[in-house]
Structure formats: C-alpha cells, structure tokens
Amino acid sequence: MMGNQIRRFFYSVCLLASAALNIFLVRNVYLGDEWKKQKLSNWAEEAAAEAEAVALISCSGHGRAYLDGAVVDGKPVCECNTCYGGPDCSLFSPDCAADALRGDPLFLEPFWMQHAASSAVVVAGWHRMSYTFSDDSYISQELETHIRRAHAVARNAITKGKYFIFGGGSTQLLAAAVYALSMNLSSTAKVVAAAPAYPLYKTQTDFFQNTRFEYDGDASLFKNSSDTTANLIEFVTSPNNPDGNLREAVLQGPKVRAIYDHVYYWPHFTAIPAPANEDVMIFTMSKFTGHAGSRLGWAFVKDEDVYQKMQSYIEAAEIGISREAQLRALKLMKAILQADGREIFEYAYKKMSYRWRKLSDILVLSERFSIQEIPPLFCNFFERVRGPSPAYAWLKCERENDTNCNQVLRAANIIGRAGSAFNVEDRYARLSLLKTDDDFNLLLLRLGKLISEDIYTI
C-alpha cells in the first residue's frame, strides 16, 4: 500500500516537472522568436524607411530619386526625365528633342508605383552569399515555378515538359542558344534573321564569331537556295522588332534550327492567338515587368542536349545569375500573380493601345508618313478580338526624295533609329513607344508640329 502511494507521488512530481519544463521551453521558444522578430524588425524598418524616404522625394512628376543615385549635401537628388531639369525636375526645355530611340520600358513605372508595397524588397546583408542555392543549382526553384504560372495566366507559352534556364537578359540567352545549336556541326553555321531584323542579332553574332558560326544576313535570301548542305540558325522574332508583326520561321529543313525570340509575346504588345510551343523560346523581365535593369531573361528548351549546352555557356560566363536579381523577380512575380494575375496585362494593353491610337490619329493626317499595319486578331488571353498595341512605330517616309527618314525626323527634333540598323533601307525609321509619359507626349507634340507644317506648306 505504502509502495503504491510512493509511486503515485513520484509520478505526480514527474508529471508536474514535465509540464513545467514544457511551459518553460515553449515560453523560451516564443520569446526567442519574438526577440528575433524584434531584431529583424529593427533593421528591416530602418532599410524600408531609408528606401521610402528617397521614394518620397518630390521630382515634380518628371523624374525620380534613387537610393543608389547621386548625393548632394548628404541627400539623394532627382534624376530627371528627358527634357526636364532643375533640382526638382520642374524646368522643361522647350527646344529639347523627343527621344524615341531606345526600347526602355518605363511605361510600366506607374503600375509599380501603384503596387509599391507588394513589389518592394528588403534584402538582408547576408542574403544568398553562396555561389549556389541549397540544391547546388544556380536557379531559384520558387521563381521558376512563379514564372511558369505567369505564362499559364498569359496563355502565351506551353512550358510543360520543357527545360528552364536563366540568362543575363534575353541578350545572353540568344548567344547561348547560338553556341548550343552550332556545336558539333559538320560546317560553320550561318546565322540569319528575316529583315527587318533586330540589330543585336548581327552585332552579337559578329562579336562572338568563330569557326562554328557567322552572321550571314537576311533569312529570306536562303529560302530558295540550291545549297541544301548549309547549316542554318534562324532568329525568329515574334512579335517582330521593329514592326510588331507575328512571325513564323522563314526557313525549313533538316539542317535548319530556329531560336524564337518571344520577348514581346505578352498581351502588352500583341494578341496571343495561341501559346508558343517551339523548341527554343526566349523571354525576358525587361518587356514583361518593365525591369530592364535587372538583366534577367529565361528560356524554355525542348531538347536536353541543347539545354545542357546553353546551361554550360551561362555557367562559364556568369556562374549563374545574380541572386538579388532573382529575389527581386520573385517578389515582382508574386505581386503580379495576386488575385487572378490579370492586372498587369490589362494595364499594359490599355496603355500601349492608347499610345498606338494617339500616334495613328496624328499620322493619318499625313501623306508624307505611314506606319505598319497590324490587323486585329483573336486573343486567347482576352478571349476576344483585340486591336494593335505594339512596342514600336515602324515609320516609312513616302515622299520620293525622303530617302533617309531618320534625318527627316532629326530635322524635326525627333530621335529615332534608322532603317539600315534593321537591314532595310533608310526610308524607314523606328520610334519607341515604350518610354515615359513625358517622352511619349513630347513625341506626339513634335510629330504633330512636323505634320501640321507639311500640311500648311502644301
């Protein structure tokens, strides 16, 4: 009897001790977490406060201040949009040229300002210091998953069953693809692109030219060639830069390989008649989210051998892509995919289609200039027929003596890009529609003045 009482007392003491220990441990873990949160909150709040303070600097709506920008008297200063100056970017230069040269996708800047909280990133000083992720790869698996989801929402690419690779923008991936496709060929591959063609294809291929590949101009010139032994690599840009039209490969055959440059194949710039499903497809952050400076592109590759060679090229050149760029991209993808993920596409299409209409309304008054025709098409994303919203105007000077359209524009204080840069005659010129509202509005002003003067002098 006495033994049972002693055992019960012993068990009770043990139970109480166990409960006390558990309470202590739980409390310690909880307080430990709270302490960590408090510590994290302190440094995170300080970093966020610094970023927000710079973002709130007034630049009159015609510029921005940046954390990594110039500092005067201990404070970041405004970096003004084209044709604006002064400490707060409030001074407009009336004689300034309308700069429509570059495809800088700043038209999306207001979208991200409207989504400041969901797109902001605070990066710890010890974030991803290793060369690789924990799985010994150079790619954030979470980011890859979100990018594949974004394509599913846009309905612009079939990604299932394809290998995935990051590069330093589409530029590096284009070079990696040429490298991969030209390996182990029996003769030097001729790299071609149908005119008008993006100038970088020639510039970059010439720069890296070796015994395996060389740039050889317009793909159309090889369409009816009697030489069936030539190895050909064709860049297919769809939608095309500069004219915004959807394209298919010009060349076919057992010795032809194609690289599909789909950086503009988003609802921003074109109808999506069907999801792309080619062997090598290249996309980029630049023309999707507008973050050209992050230098992040990706490719979907069907063939494992081609994928492995492209991966080897990127690893040799970069040892993978910046972890900070991938982190920022992941945050942006998460912001995009909130709710149904459609908002950025609707915003971008609305803005770019508006710009196209405004430009068309001015140019329709002129017999001196014409722009490309882009027919309305059914779009799988919008599930309706939609009109054009291209990234560029492909302008043609119709007068017989206007043989250099870019010079005609330059005389009117407009900076475009000459047709010869795209392997066509200089009767054409490209005008970027991608830049800030300030840039676009000044372009309209300069074009309107040029056309009204032409009408007045007729």
Secondary structure, DSSP 4 states (H G I P E B T S, - for coil): -HHHHHHHHHHHHHHHHHHHHHHHHHHHHHHHHHHHHHHHHHHHHHHHHHHHHHHTS--TTSEE--TTS-EETTEE--EEPTTEESTTS-EE-TT--EE--S---GGGHHHHHHTHHHH-----TTTT-SSS-TTS-SS-HHHHHHHHHHHHHHT-B--TT-EEEEESHHHHHHHHHHHHHHTT-SSPEEEEEPSS--THHHHHHHHH-BTTEEE---GGGGTT-S--S--EEEEEESS-TTT------S--STTEEEEEE-TT-STTTS--SS-B--SEEEEEHHHHTS-GGG--EEEEES-HHHHHHHHHHHHHHHSS--HHHHHHHHHHHHHHTSTTS-HHHHHHHHHHHHHHHHHHHHHTT-SSEEE-----EEETTTTEEE----SEEEEEE-STT---HHHHHHHTTEE-EEGGGGTS-TTEEEEE--S-HHHHHHHHHHHHHHHHHHHHH-
